[in-house]
Amino acid sequence: MSEQPPNQLNIEISEEVAEGQYANLVIITHSHAEFVLDFVNVMPGTPKSKVKSRIVLTPQHAKRLLNALSDNLNKFEDEHGQVKDYEEVQIPFQFGGPPAQA
């Protein structure tokens, strides 16, 4: 039996989770203790969309996620060119928290 090196994390993923969920909108709310990210797949012409996944993070993990996304986006743009944001999405609803941002 081989031993796992110290400080190495063994992570497993189920087949269902590995398939992923497509989302083209994220709604971010927060309280003093946590950030909530609701991932939504909004389809044109449909009056209703459902949250496909909700991730709850501590403020410290939200900051780490922000830094990791920024780092990875910079690496992606270095390899593939600048990513352009072609549209601004207006969100006409609230989920009981601060105004949502996408």
Phi and psi in radians as a Rosetta constraint file:
Dihedral C 1 N 2 CA 2 C 2 CIRCULARHARMONIC -1.524 0.35
Dihedral N 2 CA 2 C 2 N 3 CIRCULARHARMONIC 2.512 0.35
Dihedral C 2 N 3 CA 3 C 3 CIRCULARHARMONIC -1.566 0.35
Dihedral N 3 CA 3 C 3 N 4 CIRCULARHARMONIC 2.551 0.35
Dihedral C 3 N 4 CA 4 C 4 CIRCULARHARMONIC -1.395 0.35
Dihedral N 4 CA 4 C 4 N 5 CIRCULARHARMONIC 2.336 0.35
Dihedral C 4 N 5 CA 5 C 5 CIRCULARHARMONIC -0.999 0.35
Dihedral N 5 CA 5 C 5 N 6 CIRCULARHARMONIC 2.586 0.35
Dihedral C 5 N 6 CA 6 C 6 CIRCULARHARMONIC -1.058 0.35
Dihedral N 6 CA 6 C 6 N 7 CIRCULARHARMONIC 2.569 0.35
Dihedral C 6 N 7 CA 7 C 7 CIRCULARHARMONIC 1.141 0.35
Dihedral N 7 CA 7 C 7 N 8 CIRCULARHARMONIC 0.261 0.35
Dihedral C 7 N 8 CA 8 C 8 CIRCULARHARMONIC -1.706 0.35
Dihedral N 8 CA 8 C 8 N 9 CIRCULARHARMONIC 2.265 0.35
Dihedral C 8 N 9 CA 9 C 9 CIRCULARHARMONIC -1.689 0.35
Dihedral N 9 CA 9 C 9 N 10 CIRCULARHARMONIC 2.242 0.35
Dihedral C 9 N 10 CA 10 C 10 CIRCULARHARMONIC -1.694 0.35
Dihedral N 10 CA 10 C 10 N 11 CIRCULARHARMONIC 1.984 0.35
Dihedral C 10 N 11 CA 11 C 11 CIRCULARHARMONIC -2.001 0.35
Dihedral N 11 CA 11 C 11 N 12 CIRCULARHARMONIC 2.286 0.35
Dihedral C 11 N 12 CA 12 C 12 CIRCULARHARMONIC -1.966 0.35
Dihedral N 12 CA 12 C 12 N 13 CIRCULARHARMONIC 2.679 0.35
Dihedral C 12 N 13 CA 13 C 13 CIRCULARHARMONIC -2.364 0.35
Dihedral N 13 CA 13 C 13 N 14 CIRCULARHARMONIC 2.312 0.35
Dihedral C 13 N 14 CA 14 C 14 CIRCULARHARMONIC -1.311 0.35
Dihedral N 14 CA 14 C 14 N 15 CIRCULARHARMONIC 2.797 0.35
Dihedral C 14 N 15 CA 15 C 15 CIRCULARHARMONIC -1.047 0.35
Dihedral N 15 CA 15 C 15 N 16 CIRCULARHARMONIC -0.696 0.35
Dihedral C 15 N 16 CA 16 C 16 CIRCULARHARMONIC -1.087 0.35
Dihedral N 16 CA 16 C 16 N 17 CIRCULARHARMONIC -0.805 0.35
Dihedral C 16 N 17 CA 17 C 17 CIRCULARHARMONIC -1.204 0.35
Dihedral N 17 CA 17 C 17 N 18 CIRCULARHARMONIC -0.646 0.35
Dihedral C 17 N 18 CA 18 C 18 CIRCULARHARMONIC -1.087 0.35
Dihedral N 18 CA 18 C 18 N 19 CIRCULARHARMONIC -0.460 0.35
Dihedral C 18 N 19 CA 19 C 19 CIRCULARHARMONIC -1.150 0.35
Dihedral N 19 CA 19 C 19 N 20 CIRCULARHARMONIC -0.490 0.35
Dihedral C 19 N 20 CA 20 C 20 CIRCULARHARMONIC 1.348 0.35
Dihedral N 20 CA 20 C 20 N 21 CIRCULARHARMONIC 3.002 0.35
Dihedral C 20 N 21 CA 21 C 21 CIRCULARHARMONIC -2.241 0.35
Dihedral N 21 CA 21 C 21 N 22 CIRCULARHARMONIC 2.315 0.35
Dihedral C 21 N 22 CA 22 C 22 CIRCULARHARMONIC -1.420 0.35
Dihedral N 22 CA 22 C 22 N 23 CIRCULARHARMONIC 2.363 0.35
Dihedral C 22 N 23 CA 23 C 23 CIRCULARHARMONIC -2.463 0.35
Dihedral N 23 CA 23 C 23 N 24 CIRCULARHARMONIC 2.414 0.35
Dihedral C 23 N 24 CA 24 C 24 CIRCULARHARMONIC -2.088 0.35
Dihedral N 24 CA 24 C 24 N 25 CIRCULARHARMONIC 0.241 0.35
Dihedral C 24 N 25 CA 25 C 25 CIRCULARHARMONIC -2.681 0.35
Dihedral N 25 CA 25 C 25 N 26 CIRCULARHARMONIC 2.387 0.35
Dihedral C 25 N 26 CA 26 C 26 CIRCULARHARMONIC -2.197 0.35
Dihedral N 26 CA 26 C 26 N 27 CIRCULARHARMONIC 2.326 0.35
Dihedral C 26 N 27 CA 27 C 27 CIRCULARHARMONIC -1.900 0.35
Dihedral N 27 CA 27 C 27 N 28 CIRCULARHARMONIC 2.138 0.35
Dihedral C 27 N 28 CA 28 C 28 CIRCULARHARMONIC -1.972 0.35
Dihedral N 28 CA 28 C 28 N 29 CIRCULARHARMONIC 2.175 0.35
Dihedral C 28 N 29 CA 29 C 29 CIRCULARHARMONIC -2.248 0.35
Dihedral N 29 CA 29 C 29 N 30 CIRCULARHARMONIC 2.871 0.35
Dihedral C 29 N 30 CA 30 C 30 CIRCULARHARMONIC -2.665 0.35
Dihedral N 30 CA 30 C 30 N 31 CIRCULARHARMONIC 2.751 0.35
Dihedral C 30 N 31 CA 31 C 31 CIRCULARHARMONIC -2.117 0.35
Dihedral N 31 CA 31 C 31 N 32 CIRCULARHARMONIC -2.975 0.35
Dihedral C 31 N 32 CA 32 C 32 CIRCULARHARMONIC -1.191 0.35
Dihedral N 32 CA 32 C 32 N 33 CIRCULARHARMONIC -0.342 0.35
Dihedral C 32 N 33 CA 33 C 33 CIRCULARHARMONIC -1.990 0.35
Dihedral N 33 CA 33 C 33 N 34 CIRCULARHARMONIC -0.281 0.35
Dihedral C 33 N 34 CA 34 C 34 CIRCULARHARMONIC -2.728 0.35
Dihedral N 34 CA 34 C 34 N 35 CIRCULARHARMONIC 2.736 0.35
Dihedral C 34 N 35 CA 35 C 35 CIRCULARHARMONIC -1.909 0.35
Dihedral N 35 CA 35 C 35 N 36 CIRCULARHARMONIC 2.421 0.35
Dihedral C 35 N 36 CA 36 C 36 CIRCULARHARMONIC -2.073 0.35
Dihedral N 36 CA 36 C 36 N 37 CIRCULARHARMONIC 2.161 0.35
Dihedral C 36 N 37 CA 37 C 37 CIRCULARHARMONIC -1.962 0.35
Dihedral N 37 CA 37 C 37 N 38 CIRCULARHARMONIC 1.996 0.35
Dihedral C 37 N 38 CA 38 C 38 CIRCULARHARMONIC -1.799 0.35
Dihedral N 38 CA 38 C 38 N 39 CIRCULARHARMONIC 2.053 0.35
Dihedral C 38 N 39 CA 39 C 39 CIRCULARHARMONIC -1.675 0.35
Dihedral N 39 CA 39 C 39 N 40 CIRCULARHARMONIC 2.218 0.35
Dihedral C 39 N 40 CA 40 C 40 CIRCULARHARMONIC -2.215 0.35
Dihedral N 40 CA 40 C 40 N 41 CIRCULARHARMONIC 2.539 0.35
Dihedral C 40 N 41 CA 41 C 41 CIRCULARHARMONIC -1.888 0.35
Dihedral N 41 CA 41 C 41 N 42 CIRCULARHARMONIC 1.796 0.35
Dihedral C 41 N 42 CA 42 C 42 CIRCULARHARMONIC -1.659 0.35
Dihedral N 42 CA 42 C 42 N 43 CIRCULARHARMONIC 2.146 0.35
Dihedral C 42 N 43 CA 43 C 43 CIRCULARHARMONIC -1.849 0.35
Dihedral N 43 CA 43 C 43 N 44 CIRCULARHARMONIC 2.333 0.35
Dihedral C 43 N 44 CA 44 C 44 CIRCULARHARMONIC -1.009 0.35
Dihedral N 44 CA 44 C 44 N 45 CIRCULARHARMONIC 2.422 0.35
Dihedral C 44 N 45 CA 45 C 45 CIRCULARHARMONIC 1.423 0.35
Dihedral N 45 CA 45 C 45 N 46 CIRCULARHARMONIC -0.019 0.35
Dihedral C 45 N 46 CA 46 C 46 CIRCULARHARMONIC -1.804 0.35
Dihedral N 46 CA 46 C 46 N 47 CIRCULARHARMONIC 2.318 0.35
Dihedral C 46 N 47 CA 47 C 47 CIRCULARHARMONIC -1.327 0.35
Dihedral N 47 CA 47 C 47 N 48 CIRCULARHARMONIC -0.253 0.35
Dihedral C 47 N 48 CA 48 C 48 CIRCULARHARMONIC -2.404 0.35
Dihedral N 48 CA 48 C 48 N 49 CIRCULARHARMONIC 2.424 0.35
Dihedral C 48 N 49 CA 49 C 49 CIRCULARHARMONIC -2.259 0.35
Dihedral N 49 CA 49 C 49 N 50 CIRCULARHARMONIC 2.640 0.35
Dihedral C 49 N 50 CA 50 C 50 CIRCULARHARMONIC -1.955 0.35
Dihedral N 50 CA 50 C 50 N 51 CIRCULARHARMONIC 2.574 0.35
Dihedral C 50 N 51 CA 51 C 51 CIRCULARHARMONIC -1.190 0.35
Dihedral N 51 CA 51 C 51 N 52 CIRCULARHARMONIC 2.199 0.35
Dihedral C 51 N 52 CA 52 C 52 CIRCULARHARMONIC -1.567 0.35
Dihedral N 52 CA 52 C 52 N 53 CIRCULARHARMONIC -0.516 0.35
Dihedral C 52 N 53 CA 53 C 53 CIRCULARHARMONIC -2.752 0.35
Dihedral N 53 CA 53 C 53 N 54 CIRCULARHARMONIC 2.511 0.35
Dihedral C 53 N 54 CA 54 C 54 CIRCULARHARMONIC -2.175 0.35
Dihedral N 54 CA 54 C 54 N 55 CIRCULARHARMONIC 2.252 0.35
Dihedral C 54 N 55 CA 55 C 55 CIRCULARHARMONIC -2.071 0.35
Dihedral N 55 CA 55 C 55 N 56 CIRCULARHARMONIC 2.265 0.35
Dihedral C 55 N 56 CA 56 C 56 CIRCULARHARMONIC -1.971 0.35
Dihedral N 56 CA 56 C 56 N 57 CIRCULARHARMONIC 2.209 0.35
Dihedral C 56 N 57 CA 57 C 57 CIRCULARHARMONIC -2.217 0.35
Dihedral N 57 CA 57 C 57 N 58 CIRCULARHARMONIC 2.642 0.35
Dihedral C 57 N 58 CA 58 C 58 CIRCULARHARMONIC -1.281 0.35
Dihedral N 58 CA 58 C 58 N 59 CIRCULARHARMONIC 2.791 0.35
Dihedral C 58 N 59 CA 59 C 59 CIRCULARHARMONIC -0.982 0.35
Dihedral N 59 CA 59 C 59 N 60 CIRCULARHARMONIC -0.646 0.35
Dihedral C 59 N 60 CA 60 C 60 CIRCULARHARMONIC -1.125 0.35
Dihedral N 60 CA 60 C 60 N 61 CIRCULARHARMONIC -0.737 0.35
Dihedral C 60 N 61 CA 61 C 61 CIRCULARHARMONIC -1.245 0.35
Dihedral N 61 CA 61 C 61 N 62 CIRCULARHARMONIC -0.568 0.35
Dihedral C 61 N 62 CA 62 C 62 CIRCULARHARMONIC -1.081 0.35
Dihedral N 62 CA 62 C 62 N 63 CIRCULARHARMONIC -0.720 0.35
Dihedral C 62 N 63 CA 63 C 63 CIRCULARHARMONIC -1.121 0.35
Dihedral N 63 CA 63 C 63 N 64 CIRCULARHARMONIC -0.727 0.35
Dihedral C 63 N 64 CA 64 C 64 CIRCULARHARMONIC -1.128 0.35
Dihedral N 64 CA 64 C 64 N 65 CIRCULARHARMONIC -0.693 0.35
Dihedral C 64 N 65 CA 65 C 65 CIRCULARHARMONIC -1.098 0.35
Dihedral N 65 CA 65 C 65 N 66 CIRCULARHARMONIC -0.787 0.35
Dihedral C 65 N 66 CA 66 C 66 CIRCULARHARMONIC -0.985 0.35
Dihedral N 66 CA 66 C 66 N 67 CIRCULARHARMONIC -0.829 0.35
Dihedral C 66 N 67 CA 67 C 67 CIRCULARHARMONIC -1.143 0.35
Dihedral N 67 CA 67 C 67 N 68 CIRCULARHARMONIC -0.703 0.35
Dihedral C 67 N 68 CA 68 C 68 CIRCULARHARMONIC -1.172 0.35
Dihedral N 68 CA 68 C 68 N 69 CIRCULARHARMONIC -0.724 0.35
Dihedral C 68 N 69 CA 69 C 69 CIRCULARHARMONIC -1.113 0.35
Dihedral N 69 CA 69 C 69 N 70 CIRCULARHARMONIC -0.756 0.35
Dihedral C 69 N 70 CA 70 C 70 CIRCULARHARMONIC -1.078 0.35
Dihedral N 70 CA 70 C 70 N 71 CIRCULARHARMONIC -0.798 0.35
Dihedral C 70 N 71 CA 71 C 71 CIRCULARHARMONIC -1.072 0.35
Dihedral N 71 CA 71 C 71 N 72 CIRCULARHARMONIC -0.806 0.35
Dihedral C 71 N 72 CA 72 C 72 CIRCULARHARMONIC -1.190 0.35
Dihedral N 72 CA 72 C 72 N 73 CIRCULARHARMONIC -0.654 0.35
Dihedral C 72 N 73 CA 73 C 73 CIRCULARHARMONIC -1.146 0.35
Dihedral N 73 CA 73 C 73 N 74 CIRCULARHARMONIC -0.710 0.35
Dihedral C 73 N 74 CA 74 C 74 CIRCULARHARMONIC -1.062 0.35
Dihedral N 74 CA 74 C 74 N 75 CIRCULARHARMONIC -0.749 0.35
Dihedral C 74 N 75 CA 75 C 75 CIRCULARHARMONIC -1.122 0.35
Dihedral N 75 CA 75 C 75 N 76 CIRCULARHARMONIC -0.730 0.35
Dihedral C 75 N 76 CA 76 C 76 CIRCULARHARMONIC -1.061 0.35
Dihedral N 76 CA 76 C 76 N 77 CIRCULARHARMONIC -0.813 0.35
Dihedral C 76 N 77 CA 77 C 77 CIRCULARHARMONIC -1.176 0.35
Dihedral N 77 CA 77 C 77 N 78 CIRCULARHARMONIC -0.573 0.35
Dihedral C 77 N 78 CA 78 C 78 CIRCULARHARMONIC -1.082 0.35
Dihedral N 78 CA 78 C 78 N 79 CIRCULARHARMONIC -0.605 0.35
Dihedral C 78 N 79 CA 79 C 79 CIRCULARHARMONIC -1.542 0.35
Dihedral N 79 CA 79 C 79 N 80 CIRCULARHARMONIC -0.622 0.35
Dihedral C 79 N 80 CA 80 C 80 CIRCULARHARMONIC -2.059 0.35
Dihedral N 80 CA 80 C 80 N 81 CIRCULARHARMONIC -0.067 0.35
Dihedral C 80 N 81 CA 81 C 81 CIRCULARHARMONIC 1.671 0.35
Dihedral N 81 CA 81 C 81 N 82 CIRCULARHARMONIC 2.945 0.35
Dihedral C 81 N 82 CA 82 C 82 CIRCULARHARMONIC -1.123 0.35
Dihedral N 82 CA 82 C 82 N 83 CIRCULARHARMONIC 2.377 0.35
Dihedral C 82 N 83 CA 83 C 83 CIRCULARHARMONIC -1.513 0.35
Dihedral N 83 CA 83 C 83 N 84 CIRCULARHARMONIC 2.204 0.35
Dihedral C 83 N 84 CA 84 C 84 CIRCULARHARMONIC -1.796 0.35
Dihedral N 84 CA 84 C 84 N 85 CIRCULARHARMONIC 2.427 0.35
Dihedral C 84 N 85 CA 85 C 85 CIRCULARHARMONIC -1.670 0.35
Dihedral N 85 CA 85 C 85 N 86 CIRCULARHARMONIC 1.910 0.35
Dihedral C 85 N 86 CA 86 C 86 CIRCULARHARMONIC -1.514 0.35
Dihedral N 86 CA 86 C 86 N 87 CIRCULARHARMONIC -0.252 0.35
Dihedral C 86 N 87 CA 87 C 87 CIRCULARHARMONIC -2.549 0.35
Dihedral N 87 CA 87 C 87 N 88 CIRCULARHARMONIC 2.694 0.35
Dihedral C 87 N 88 CA 88 C 88 CIRCULARHARMONIC -1.917 0.35
Dihedral N 88 CA 88 C 88 N 89 CIRCULARHARMONIC 2.179 0.35
Dihedral C 88 N 89 CA 89 C 89 CIRCULARHARMONIC -1.617 0.35
Dihedral N 89 CA 89 C 89 N 90 CIRCULARHARMONIC 2.244 0.35
Dihedral C 89 N 90 CA 90 C 90 CIRCULARHARMONIC -1.694 0.35
Dihedral N 90 CA 90 C 90 N 91 CIRCULARHARMONIC 2.201 0.35
Dihedral C 90 N 91 CA 91 C 91 CIRCULARHARMONIC -1.860 0.35
Dihedral N 91 CA 91 C 91 N 92 CIRCULARHARMONIC 1.920 0.35
Dihedral C 91 N 92 CA 92 C 92 CIRCULARHARMONIC -1.583 0.35
Dihedral N 92 CA 92 C 92 N 93 CIRCULARHARMONIC 0.412 0.35
Dihedral C 92 N 93 CA 93 C 93 CIRCULARHARMONIC -2.478 0.35
Dihedral N 93 CA 93 C 93 N 94 CIRCULARHARMONIC 2.869 0.35
Dihedral C 93 N 94 CA 94 C 94 CIRCULARHARMONIC -2.179 0.35
Dihedral N 94 CA 94 C 94 N 95 CIRCULARHARMONIC 2.703 0.35
Dihedral C 94 N 95 CA 95 C 95 CIRCULARHARMONIC -2.014 0.35
Dihedral N 95 CA 95 C 95 N 96 CIRCULARHARMONIC 0.556 0.35
Dihedral C 95 N 96 CA 96 C 96 CIRCULARHARMONIC 1.438 0.35
Dihedral N 96 CA 96 C 96 N 97 CIRCULARHARMONIC 0.137 0.35
Dihedral C 96 N 97 CA 97 C 97 CIRCULARHARMONIC -2.171 0.35
Dihedral N 97 CA 97 C 97 N 98 CIRCULARHARMONIC -2.797 0.35
Dihedral C 97 N 98 CA 98 C 98 CIRCULARHARMONIC -1.086 0.35
Dihedral N 98 CA 98 C 98 N 99 CIRCULARHARMONIC 2.867 0.35
Dihedral C 98 N 99 CA 99 C 99 CIRCULARHARMONIC -0.949 0.35
Dihedral N 99 CA 99 C 99 N 100 CIRCULARHARMONIC 2.426 0.35
Dihedral C 99 N 100 CA 100 C 100 CIRCULARHARMONIC -1.343 0.35
Dihedral N 100 CA 100 C 100 N 101 CIRCULARHARMONIC 2.640 0.35
Dihedral C 100 N 101 CA 101 C 101 CIRCULARHARMONIC -2.299 0.35
Dihedral N 101 CA 101 C 101 N 102 CIRCULARHARMONIC 2.446 0.35
